[in-house]
């Protein structure tokens, strides 16, 4: 791919990222030119929990999962990310090791920003600093919600809420017949809600029997987003 084409793709992804909202296109292009392109195969690890780090990533194409692993190897999916979403920036703020692992869920391309470029943007004030703080606040609220959900909801409720959120991400404002933008396996969903694959499969079948979802080879269609959210009891 020509460098000009790649730069356009990188700028488009960055323009979708909350981190870069309010930055003018010319400045966005200048920033993109200082970033490095990375490619990953399906299931390739981008970095491991505990690794040192000196850069953040922005997804240009593909999908990435952010995970933590228990001592016996059980995986929990903290987030799944697609084009325009950033990850790995915490190490640039506190200098600590990576707090989670990142893995490409499919062939994926990212651009990376070095600590030097990151610090220059933060020190320069302007929209980047406030976007960064807003992103941190959003993630903190999300973690708070997840802790409450684990405490108050059973697996069925957590799965209904997860599917609802995925539907809202795929088609903001839509209420019926929403095709999830991210095809996830039952193993992926189990890791997201803290259940077994077998139990998730059973609950998906129940949702399908109730007419809430349809499962196709291409993914899941949520037929009534508000009713599914009510099904979560949250």
N, C-alpha and C positions, 0 to 999 in steps of 0.2 A: 504494500500500500504506500502511495506517495506520502511524503512527510506533510504536505499541505492538507491532504485528506485526513490524515491522522490528527493533525492539529485541530481541524474542524470538529472531528468527533470528540476530542478531549475537551474542547471549549463547550460543546453542547452538553456533555456530561457535567462539567463544572457548573454551567449555568443552571442546571437542575438541582445542584447540591445546595442545601440550606446554608452551608458555610460561605458560599460566594454570592449570596443574594445582595443586590445593591451595588455590585462592582461593575463598572462600565465594560462593554465588550472589548475595547482596545486594551484595557488593563488586564482583562481576563486572558486575552491572547498572549500578552507579555508574560504573565505568570505561567501559562501552559508551556511556553517555550523553555522555561527553566526546569520543567518536570521530566521525569524519566518514564518511559513506557515499559510495562511488564506484561508478560503473557504466562498463563497457567493452564495446564491440562485439567481435565475433569478429575476431581478428587485430589489434586495436588495441594499440598499444604503451603500456604503463603507465609505463615509464621506460626510458631508454637507458643502456647502459654509458658511464660517463664523466660522466653528469649529476650535478649536486649534489643532495643529498637531505636532508630533515629529518623523515622520517616512515617508519614501518614499516606494512606492509599485512597484514591477515589475510583470507584468502579466505572469503567467506560462501557464495557459490554460483558454480559454473562451474569452470574450470581455467585455470591460468597456467603458462607455460613460462619457465624461467630459462635464458638463453643467453649464449654468448660468440661473437664473430664474428672470423674471420681477416681479414687485410689484403685478401684477394681475395674476401671476402664469404661464405665458407663458414661455415655455422652449426653450432655444437655445442650440444646441449641438455644443460645441467648437471643440471636437475631439472624434473619436472612436479609441480604442486601442486594440491590440491583443497581442498574445504571444511575449515576448521579449521587449515590450514597457514599459517604466517607467512613473510614474506620482506621484505627491505629493511632489516633491523635493523642491519646492519653499519655503515651510515653514522652511526647514532646512537651507536655505540661509539667510532669513530675519527675521525669528521668528514671522511673522505676521500670522493672521488667514488664513484658507483655502480660496483661491480666487475663487474656483468653487466647485461644487459637483461632486462626482464620484459614478456611479451606475453600477452594473453588468447587462449586457444585456442578459446574459445567465448564466448557472452555471459556476462559475469562480473561479480560484485559483490564489493566488498571494504569493510572498514572500515579507517581509518587512524588511527594513534596519533602524536601530535606528539612532538617531542623533549622538551618540557617534561613531558608526562605520563609518558613513558618514564623520564626521569631521576627523577621523583618515585617511581615504582614501584621502581626499582633502589635508590635511596637509602633507601627504607623498609624494606629487608631483606625478610624473609619469603620465601614460596615463589617469588615472581617472579624474584628474583635467582638462586636456585639453578636454577630451570628454564631461565633464560637461559643460564647457564654450561653446564648439561647439554646444551642444544641446540647450543651452539657446539662442545662436545666431540664430539657425534654427527656434526656436519657435517665436522669435521676427520678423524674416523675414516673417513667415507664418501669423502672426497677421497683419503685414503691408499689405501683399497681400489681406487678407480677408477684411480689411478696404477699400482698393481700389476697390475690386470686388463689395462690397455693394454699393459703390458710383457710379461706372460706369456701372454695369451690371444689367439687369432686372432679374426677377426670372428664366426665361427660360435660360438665359446665365449662371446664377450661378448654376443651376441644371446640365446643360451640363458640366460645368467645374468640378463640384463635382463628377459626374459619371466618367469623364475622369481620375481624380486623383485616384479614387477607382480602376479603371481598371489598371492603371499604378502600383499601389501598389500590386494588385493581380498577375500581370504577367509583371514584368519590361521588357521593350523592345518589348513586343508583340504588334501587331497593329490590329489584327482581331480576332473576336470571343472569347473575353475574358470574362470568367465567374467571376463576382465579388466575392471576397473571403468572404465578409461580407454581409450576407443577412440582408437588412434593410427594415423596413416597410415604407410606405408612410408618416406616422407620423414622423419617424426618419428623413427621407429626408427633410421633411418640416422644421423640427427644425434645420437642417444643413444649409438650404439656406434662412431661414427667410421668408417662405411663408406658406400658408394654405395647409392642406392635400388635399383638393378638387382641388386647383390650381396645386399642384404637380402631382396629378393623371391625370389631363387634359394634362399637358405637357409631362408626360411619354407616354401617348397615342399618342401624336403628334410625339414624337421621334420614337415610334414603327411603326407608319404609314409611316414614312420616311425611315424605314429600318435600323435605327441607333442602335436600341436595340430590344431585345426580353425579355419579362417578363415571367418567369416560376415560378412554385411553390417553386423551390429551390433558386430563386433569379433572378438577371438581367444579361443578356449577352450583352456586348457591341460589336457590329459587326465591327465597324471601328473607332478605337480610334482617329486617326488624324482628321477625318471628324467631329467627335463629338466635338473635341476641337475647330475646326474652327466654328462649330455651335454656340459655346459660344461667338464668336466674341472677343476673348481675346488673 
